[in-house]
Every structure is written in C-alpha cells, then in structure tokens.
C-alpha cells in the first residue's frame, strides 16, 4: 500500500477550496512516515475489512495500489465516518437508516474514480447509490465529489461486493444493480474470475426487487457476448430489448472520458439492460 496523509487535522495546514493542501500541487500524492502497524487511514477504510471470517475463493477483483492525493486522503479522513462503510460481513445493513430516507437504492459495483457515479447521483437525487470498490484513491475522490457538490445520496462501501450482497443486504432491498466496465479478465484461464456468472446472478436475484434492473456495460466485446449469454439464460432476468440483444446507452449513464477515448479509437461499447422477473406461483393441480 502507498503511504498517505495521516497527520492529525490540528497539525495540518488549511486545505484549499478543492480539498488539496496548499503546499502541494493538485493531483500529486504526498508521503508521510507511518509507524509500523499504524493504519493507513485511522478513521477511513480498512485494508481487509472482512478479514478471514469468510471462505477463500477466486475473486473477480484485485486491489490497485496507486497513490492517494492529499485531497483524496483528506476526504477519506473527514467523510468516511459519515458516508463510508467497510464490508465486514458481520452485520446486516438497514438501507433506510444508512441513507436517512426510504428512497430507492441502486448498488454500483466498481466505480473507478467516481466521476460517472457522481454525475448520476446529481442528476437523480431521489435515487440512492451504494457504490462499492476497493480502489482507495477512487473512494476518496468520490467522497470529495459528493462533498463538494452537496450530494447526500451516495454511500461508499469498501470491500468484496459478494460478501455485501450475501451477508449484509436483505432480500429485495435493492432497486437495481450497475456494473460498468468490470475487469474483462481477457485471458481464457482467467475467465472464471469474471463477475457476471450464473451463481452471481442467482445471488443478485435474491437482493434486487422484482421489476428492478441489472445494467452492465463493457468495451470488451467477448465479455459483452458472455454477459448477454449468461443473463439471457438466467430464469430470474429478462432482456428489456425486444430483439434480445444489446441496449442503446441510456441517457442516465454518462459518457466518461475514458469511454470517449475508447470510442475515438474504434472500441465498441455494449450496454445490457435486464429486468428482474416476478415469478408467479402456479396453483396445485386440481385446485
């Protein structure tokens, strides 16, 4: 893990309006010496929140150890106790209590640096977004964006989304799931690490309400084809597209800078919009 700001607030110089320290250039990380064993962010996200409480398994993600800027570190220190949560799997989540209202909640898995998440939250303030990632700079950046723009409908979760879904969320508690540009794991021997798999969708179906949507997007065409195949075959989901194919990018999903650069290079981005099916129980024969 990279070093970061852990100096007590009382000893730190006032931050600029953008959340950076005045003696450091924007976007440049700063380093401080930490004592051995001292947590990276004493009041922020834990390095391994679930620890060894759960089974070891092949994961669809790997933590990225990139540098944290001063502004991101400050946001983690200030805002994590208010808007962040560690996925420890040891407690159930009351989403109405977490957000302070009964508005619909959408789970977003993997938000990168959080710019698109922040745009969607700003455009639809009556929808709560529970955003999950393991990328510490992105967590800090999203918290910073939410604080800067006064958005209270974002909560940032740190850790394994599978544990969050399975151990901490209650049945039918979500109104939707968003998975945008997940790691495609392009090598064939790594395909088992891809997130969108039948077992994952079975778990998702227990947490997304009937009528709720699963929205995926990827610029890796072989993965898009696999997503379409797996989602189409799953009995708990139906394609919102009459032709059974990919969906146009909906207006609510922002076109990110990274995606725009890919499109300029000729990459093809595919969206998939599926709906959670409401199964109707058939009456017993002869009833």
C-alpha positions in Angstrom: 0.0 0.0 0.0 1.2 3.5 -0.7 1.8 6.0 2.1 -0.7 8.7 2.7 -1.7 11.6 4.9 -2.1 10.6 8.5 -1.1 13.8 10.3 -3.7 15.0 12.8 -6.0 17.6 11.5 -4.9 20.1 14.1 -1.4 19.9 12.7 -2.3 20.2 9.1 -2.4 23.5 7.2 -5.9 24.6 6.0 -7.0 23.0 2.7 -7.7 24.9 -0.5 -11.3 25.0 -1.7 -10.5 22.0 -3.9 -9.5 19.9 -0.9 -5.8 20.0 -1.6 -3.0 21.1 0.8 -1.7 24.5 -0.2 1.9 23.3 -0.4 1.3 20.5 -2.8 0.3 20.6 -6.5 -3.1 19.2 -7.4 -3.1 15.5 -8.2 0.3 14.9 -6.7 0.5 12.4 -3.9 2.3 13.2 -0.7 4.2 10.8 1.6 4.4 10.7 5.4 6.2 8.2 7.5 3.9 5.9 9.4 4.8 3.8 12.4 4.9 0.1 11.8 1.3 -1.3 12.1 -0.3 2.2 12.0 -3.4 2.1 9.9 -3.2 3.9 6.6 -6.4 6.0 7.4 -7.2 5.7 11.1 -10.8 6.8 10.6 -11.1 5.6 7.0 -11.5 2.3 5.0 -9.8 -0.8 6.3 -7.3 -2.7 4.2 -9.2 -6.0 4.6 -12.5 -5.4 6.3 -13.8 -9.0 6.1 -10.5 -10.5 7.2 -10.6 -14.3 7.5 -14.2 -14.5 8.5 -15.3 -16.0 5.2 -14.2 -18.7 2.8 -11.3 -18.0 0.4 -12.4 -18.1 -3.2 -11.4 -16.8 -6.6 -12.2 -13.1 -6.7 -13.3 -11.0 -9.7 -11.2 -8.1 -8.5 -7.7 -7.2 -7.3 -6.8 -4.1 -5.3 -4.8 -1.5 -7.1 -2.1 0.1 -5.1 -1.9 3.6 -6.6 -1.0 6.8 -4.9 -3.6 8.8 -2.9 -3.5 12.6 -3.3 -3.8 15.0 -0.4 -7.4 15.9 -1.3 -8.4 12.3 -1.5 -6.8 11.4 1.8 -8.4 14.4 3.5 -11.8 13.3 2.1 -11.3 9.8 3.4 -10.3 11.1 6.9 -13.2 13.6 7.1 -16.0 11.8 5.3 -15.5 8.1 5.8 -17.2 8.0 9.2 -20.2 9.9 7.7 -20.6 8.3 4.2 -18.3 5.3 4.1 -18.7 1.7 5.3 -16.5 -1.4 5.5 -17.8 -4.6 4.1 -17.1 -6.8 7.1 -20.0 -9.3 6.7 -20.6 -9.1 10.4 -23.8 -7.1 10.4 -26.9 -6.5 8.4 -27.5 -3.2 6.7 -30.7 -1.2 7.1 -30.5 0.9 3.9 -33.2 3.4 5.0 -31.1 4.0 8.1 -27.9 4.2 6.1 -29.2 6.9 3.8 -31.6 8.5 6.1 -34.6 8.0 3.8 -36.7 5.4 2.1 -35.7 6.3 -1.5 -34.8 3.6 -4.0 -31.3 2.2 -3.7 -29.1 1.1 -6.6 -25.9 -0.9 -6.0 -23.0 0.0 -8.2 -20.1 -2.4 -8.2 -16.7 -0.9 -9.4 -16.9 2.9 -9.8 -13.3 3.7 -10.7 -12.6 7.3 -9.8 -16.3 8.0 -9.3 -16.9 10.8 -11.8 -19.8 8.9 -13.5 -21.3 7.9 -10.2 -21.3 11.5 -9.0 -22.9 12.6 -12.2 -25.7 10.1 -11.9 -26.3 10.9 -8.3 -26.5 14.6 -9.1 -28.9 14.0 -12.0 -31.2 11.8 -9.9 -31.1 13.0 -6.2 -34.1 10.8 -5.3 -32.2 7.6 -6.0 -29.6 6.5 -3.5 -26.4 4.9 -4.8 -24.5 2.4 -2.7 -21.1 2.4 -4.6 -18.6 -0.4 -3.9 -14.9 -0.5 -4.8 -11.6 -1.5 -3.4 -9.6 1.4 -5.0 -8.7 3.8 -2.2 -7.9 6.8 -4.5 -11.3 6.3 -6.2 -13.1 6.1 -2.8 -11.5 9.3 -1.7 -12.3 11.0 -5.0 -15.9 10.1 -5.0 -16.3 11.2 -1.4 -14.7 14.5 -2.3 -17.0 15.0 -5.3 -20.1 14.2 -3.2 -19.0 16.7 -0.5 -18.1 19.4 -3.0 -21.4 19.2 -4.8 -23.5 18.7 -1.6 -24.8 15.2 -2.7 -26.2 13.2 0.2 -27.4 10.2 -1.9 -24.1 8.5 -2.2 -22.6 5.9 0.2 -19.2 4.4 -0.5 -18.6 0.8 0.5 -15.1 -0.8 0.8 -14.5 -4.5 0.2 -16.0 -7.5 -1.5 -19.4 -6.9 -3.1 -20.2 -10.6 -2.9 -20.0 -10.5 0.9 -22.1 -7.3 0.9 -24.8 -9.0 -1.2 -24.8 -12.3 0.6 -24.2 -11.3 4.2 -25.3 -7.7 4.7 -28.2 -7.0 2.4 -31.7 -8.3 2.9 -33.9 -9.9 0.2 -35.5 -7.5 -2.3 -33.7 -4.5 -0.7 -32.2 -3.1 -4.0 -34.0 -1.4 -6.9 -31.2 -2.1 -9.3 -27.6 -3.1 -9.9 -25.0 -1.3 -12.1 -21.8 -2.9 -13.2 -19.9 -0.6 -15.6 -16.7 -1.7 -17.3 -15.7 -4.5 -15.0 -12.3 -6.2 -15.4 -12.7 -8.3 -18.5 -10.1 -10.8 -17.5 -9.3 -11.4 -21.2 -7.1 -14.5 -20.9 -9.1 -17.7 -21.2 -7.6 -19.2 -18.0 -8.9 -16.1 -16.1 -12.5 -16.2 -17.4 -13.5 -17.8 -14.1 -12.7 -14.5 -12.4 -15.3 -12.6 -14.4 -18.0 -11.1 -12.2 -21.0 -11.8 -14.4 -21.5 -15.5 -13.9 -24.7 -17.7 -13.2 -24.0 -18.0 -9.5 -23.5 -14.3 -9.1 -26.8 -13.5 -10.9 -28.6 -16.0 -8.7 -27.4 -14.1 -5.6 -28.3 -10.8 -7.2 -31.8 -12.1 -7.9 -32.4 -12.5 -4.2 -31.5 -8.9 -3.4 -32.9 -6.9 -6.4 -36.7 -6.4 -6.2 -38.9 -7.9 -9.0 -39.0 -5.3 -11.7 -35.6 -3.9 -10.7 -32.9 -3.6 -13.4 -29.4 -5.1 -13.9 -27.4 -2.7 -16.1 -24.0 -3.8 -17.4 -21.7 -2.1 -19.8 -18.3 -3.2 -21.2 -16.0 -2.2 -24.1 -14.6 -5.8 -24.3 -16.8 -7.4 -26.9 -16.1 -11.1 -26.0 -17.1 -10.3 -22.4 -20.2 -8.5 -23.7 -21.2 -11.6 -25.6 -20.7 -13.7 -22.5 -22.7 -11.3 -20.3 -25.6 -11.4 -22.9 -25.5 -15.2 -23.0 -25.4 -15.7 -19.2 -28.1 -13.1 -18.5 -30.4 -14.4 -21.3 -30.1 -17.9 -19.9 -30.9 -17.0 -16.3 -34.5 -17.6 -15.3 -34.7 -14.7 -13.0 -33.9 -12.0 -15.6 -35.4 -10.9 -18.9 -34.0 -8.6 -21.5 -35.6 -5.2 -21.8 -34.8 -5.2 -25.5 -37.4 -6.8 -27.7 -34.8 -8.2 -30.1 -33.0 -9.9 -27.2 -29.8 -8.0 -27.9 -27.7 -5.2 -26.5 -29.3 -1.9 -25.4 -28.5 1.7 -26.5 -26.6 3.6 -23.9 -29.3 5.1 -21.7 -29.2 8.8 -21.1 -28.7 8.3 -17.4 -25.3 6.6 -17.9 -22.8 9.3 -18.5 -20.2 9.0 -21.3 -17.0 9.0 -19.3 -13.7 10.5 -20.6 -12.1 7.0 -20.7 -15.1 5.6 -22.6 -14.9 8.6 -25.1 -11.2 7.9 -25.7 -12.0 4.3 -26.4 -14.8 5.2 -28.8 -12.4 7.5 -30.7 -10.1 4.6 -31.1 -12.9 2.4 -32.6 -13.8 0.5 -29.5 -17.4 -0.8 -29.3 -19.2 -0.3 -26.0 -22.2 -2.6 -25.3 -24.9 -1.9 -22.7 -27.1 -4.7 -21.3 -30.3 -3.9 -19.6 -32.2 -6.8 -17.9 -35.2 -6.8 -15.6 -35.7 -8.9 -12.5 -38.6 -11.3 -13.3 -41.6 -11.7 -10.9 -42.3 -15.4 -10.8 -46.0 -16.3 -10.4 -46.6 -19.4 -8.4 -48.8 -21.9 -10.2 -51.8 -23.3 -8.2 -51.6 -27.0 -7.4 -53.1 -29.3 -10.0 -56.8 -29.8 -9.5 -57.1 -26.7 -7.2 
